[in-house]
Amino acid sequence: MGEVSLFIAFTAGILSFLSPCVLPIVPGYLSYLSGVAGAQAQPKGFNFKVFLASILFVFGFSLVFTLLGASATTVGQFLRSYQDIIAKVGGGVVVFFGLHFAGAFLRPNFLREILGFSAFLVALYLFSAINQKLLFDLLGIVLIVLCLYAFGVHEKLYTQKRLEVKAGGIPIFGAFLVGTFFAFGWSPCIGPVLGSILLYASQQETAMQGAILLFAYSMGLGIPFVVAGGLLSLFLGFVRSFGRFFGVVELVGGLALIILGVLLTTGYLSMLANLGF
């Protein structure tokens, strides 16, 4: 597996952690898992109880995500004869996820802008003899985005699905079970990014590659979570100060997913992998 693939998956995990619908609720998760409220955390110190709970929590969702990665690749192998079609459709879906992550669907002029971009691509396709296959692939992406938008998929992505934090905590080893539940209760931010990585995993050659890809994503999401668990007091201060950068995280993450989707659709991502990156 190329280094670019692992880097993409790991970075996607970090972006998921820093997203505005994940980072602010991490302290609540940690308090719920360990029974240690933020105010009780040792000032600027290491909290072993919260640290252990966070490790078990990360292990829980990492196990589920890794198995999902292997399953996605296995399904992709059964559909190998349709790989090109899956890559093109999947790339369009990833671009749709990227637009959602960047908040494009919240813009009142989004539909007019995407239709204008479509008309521009059609004009280039009709009057240009240069790389018309690329233009055709981009038109396909736009068509998929418009179809998903017309069916209201973007509205479903904004539905909150996450754990309700209650006081009192849970038994320490219950954190593993909560981690597995978290893996199936994707929030609006994690769902599109994770779905994009799963689509990418479906294009891998072996189930092991798909599992490794999702494990890399899990580490990108999980390592900051474990660090936050060990240094809870410092992390609370970080959350308060980082809030002003949420817009940047959404924009960068959205653009990254859009680029990933375009590369997947056009086949350039496979070319990078074949070059050993």
C-alpha positions in Angstrom: 0.0 0.0 0.0 1.3 3.4 -1.0 2.4 6.0 1.6 0.0 8.5 0.0 -3.0 6.2 0.8 -2.0 5.9 4.4 -1.3 9.6 4.7 -4.7 10.4 3.3 -6.5 8.1 5.7 -4.5 9.3 8.7 -5.0 12.9 7.9 -8.7 12.3 7.3 -8.9 10.9 10.9 -7.2 14.0 12.3 -9.6 16.3 10.4 -12.5 14.3 11.8 -11.2 14.8 15.3 -10.8 18.6 14.8 -14.2 19.0 13.1 -16.7 21.3 14.8 -19.1 18.5 15.7 -16.5 16.3 17.2 -13.9 18.3 19.0 -16.3 20.3 21.3 -17.9 17.1 22.6 -14.7 15.2 23.3 -14.5 16.5 26.9 -18.0 15.3 27.5 -17.1 11.9 26.1 -14.0 11.7 28.3 -16.0 12.7 31.4 -18.7 10.1 30.6 -16.2 7.4 30.0 -14.2 7.9 33.1 -16.6 9.6 35.5 -14.0 12.4 35.9 -15.5 15.9 35.3 -13.3 18.5 33.6 -13.2 20.5 36.7 -11.8 17.5 38.6 -9.0 16.9 36.2 -5.5 17.5 37.6 -4.3 20.9 36.5 -1.8 20.5 33.7 -1.2 16.9 34.9 -1.5 13.4 33.6 -4.8 11.7 34.5 -4.4 7.9 34.3 -8.1 7.0 34.7 -9.2 9.2 31.8 -6.2 8.1 29.8 -7.1 4.4 30.2 -10.7 5.0 29.4 -9.8 6.9 26.2 -7.5 4.0 25.1 -10.3 1.5 25.5 -12.7 3.8 23.7 -10.3 4.2 20.8 -9.7 0.5 20.7 -13.5 -0.1 20.4 -14.1 2.1 17.4 -10.8 1.2 15.8 -11.8 -2.5 15.8 -15.1 -1.7 14.1 -13.6 0.7 11.5 -10.8 -1.8 10.7 -13.4 -4.6 10.1 -15.5 -2.3 8.0 -12.4 -1.5 5.9 -11.7 -5.2 5.3 -15.4 -5.8 4.4 -15.4 -2.8 2.0 -12.4 -4.3 0.1 -14.0 -7.7 0.1 -17.2 -6.3 -1.4 -15.1 -4.4 -3.9 -13.3 -7.6 -5.0 -16.7 -9.2 -5.8 -17.5 -6.2 -7.9 -14.1 -6.0 -9.5 -15.5 -6.2 -13.1 -17.4 -3.0 -12.3 -14.5 -1.3 -10.6 -14.3 1.6 -13.1 -18.0 2.4 -12.7 -17.7 2.2 -8.9 -14.7 4.4 -8.9 -16.4 7.1 -10.9 -19.7 7.0 -9.0 -17.8 6.7 -5.7 -15.6 9.7 -6.6 -18.7 11.8 -7.2 -20.1 10.7 -3.8 -16.8 11.7 -2.1 -17.0 15.1 -3.8 -20.5 15.4 -2.5 -19.2 14.6 1.0 -16.5 17.2 0.6 -19.0 19.9 -0.3 -21.1 18.9 2.7 -18.1 19.0 5.0 -17.1 22.5 3.7 -20.6 23.8 4.3 -21.4 24.4 0.6 -25.0 23.2 1.0 -25.7 25.9 3.5 -25.0 28.6 0.9 -28.2 30.0 -0.6 -26.6 30.3 -4.0 -25.1 26.8 -4.1 -27.5 25.4 -6.7 -27.0 28.4 -9.0 -23.2 28.1 -8.7 -23.0 24.4 -9.4 -25.3 24.8 -12.4 -23.1 27.6 -13.7 -20.0 25.4 -13.3 -21.8 22.6 -15.2 -22.5 25.0 -18.1 -18.9 26.0 -18.1 -17.8 22.4 -18.3 -20.3 21.6 -21.1 -18.9 24.5 -23.1 -15.3 23.3 -22.6 -16.3 19.8 -23.5 -18.1 20.9 -26.8 -15.5 23.3 -28.0 -12.2 21.9 -26.7 -10.3 18.9 -28.1 -7.9 18.9 -25.1 -8.4 16.1 -22.5 -12.2 15.7 -23.1 -12.1 12.5 -21.0 -11.2 14.6 -17.9 -14.0 17.1 -18.7 -16.5 14.2 -19.1 -15.4 12.8 -15.8 -15.9 16.2 -14.1 -19.4 16.5 -15.7 -20.2 13.0 -14.2 -19.2 14.2 -10.8 -21.4 17.3 -11.1 -24.3 15.1 -12.2 -23.9 12.8 -9.2 -23.7 15.8 -6.8 -26.9 17.3 -8.3 -28.7 13.9 -8.0 -27.8 13.5 -4.4 -28.7 17.1 -3.7 -32.1 16.7 -5.4 -32.9 13.6 -3.2 -32.1 15.6 -0.1 -29.1 13.4 1.0 -27.3 16.5 2.3 -30.2 17.1 4.8 -29.7 13.5 6.1 -26.0 14.2 6.7 -26.8 17.0 9.1 -28.8 14.6 11.3 -27.0 14.3 14.7 -26.2 10.7 15.7 -24.0 10.7 18.8 -23.9 9.5 22.4 -25.8 11.5 25.0 -23.4 12.3 27.9 -24.8 11.6 31.3 -23.3 12.2 34.7 -21.7 9.5 36.8 -19.6 7.7 34.2 -19.5 4.0 33.4 -17.3 1.1 34.5 -13.9 1.6 33.0 -13.9 -1.4 30.7 -17.3 -0.3 29.4 -15.4 2.4 27.5 -14.6 -0.3 24.9 -18.3 -1.0 24.3 -19.0 2.7 24.1 -16.3 3.0 21.4 -18.0 0.3 19.3 -21.3 2.1 19.6 -19.6 5.4 18.7 -18.3 3.7 15.5 -21.9 3.1 14.4 -23.3 6.4 15.6 -21.4 8.6 13.1 -21.9 12.3 13.5 -22.4 14.6 10.5 -18.7 15.3 10.4 -17.4 11.8 10.8 -19.9 10.1 8.5 -18.9 11.8 5.2 -15.1 11.5 5.9 -15.4 7.9 7.0 -17.6 7.1 4.1 -15.1 8.5 1.7 -12.3 6.4 3.2 -14.5 3.3 3.0 -15.2 4.0 -0.7 -11.4 4.3 -1.2 -10.9 1.0 0.7 -13.3 -0.7 -1.7 -10.8 0.0 -4.5 -7.9 -1.8 -2.7 -6.6 -5.2 -3.9 -6.8 -7.2 -0.7 -8.9 -7.1 2.5 -5.7 -6.5 4.5 -5.1 -3.3 2.6 -8.6 -2.1 3.3 -8.2 -3.0 6.9 -4.9 -1.1 7.2 -6.4 1.9 5.4 -9.2 2.1 8.0 -6.8 1.4 10.8 -4.7 4.4 9.7 -7.9 6.5 9.8 -8.7 5.2 13.2 -5.3 6.2 14.5 -5.7 9.7 13.0 -8.9 10.0 15.0 -7.8 8.0 18.0 -4.3 9.3 18.9 -5.5 12.9 19.6 -8.3 11.4 21.6 -5.9 9.4 23.8 -3.6 12.5 24.2 -6.7 14.5 25.3 -7.6 11.8 27.8 -4.1 11.9 29.4 -4.0 15.7 29.5 -7.6 16.6 30.1 -7.1 20.0 31.7 -4.7 21.2 29.0 -7.1 19.8 26.4 -10.0 21.8 27.8 -8.0 25.0 27.2 -7.1 23.9 23.7 -10.8 23.3 22.8 -11.7 26.8 24.0 -8.9 28.4 22.0 -9.3 26.3 18.8 -12.9 27.1 18.3 -12.1 30.1 16.1 -10.4 27.8 13.6 -13.4 25.5 13.0 -14.2 27.3 9.7 -10.7 26.6 8.4 -10.9 22.9 9.4 -14.2 22.6 7.5 -12.8 24.3 4.4 -9.5 22.4 4.4 -11.3 19.1 5.0 -13.9 19.7 2.4 -11.3 20.7 -0.2 -9.3 17.6 0.6 -12.3 15.3 0.1 -13.2 17.1 -3.2 -9.7 16.5 -4.4 -9.8 12.9 -3.3 -13.1 12.4 -5.1 -11.8 14.0 -8.4 -8.6 11.9 -8.2 -10.7 8.7 -7.6 -13.0 9.4 -10.5 -10.3 10.3 -13.0 -8.1 7.4 -12.1 -5.2 9.6 -11.1 -5.3 8.2 -7.5 -4.6 4.7 -8.8 -1.8 6.0 -10.9 -0.2 7.5 -7.8 -0.5 4.2 -6.0 1.0 2.3 -8.9 4.0 4.7 -8.8 4.6 3.5 -5.3 3.5 6.6 -3.4 
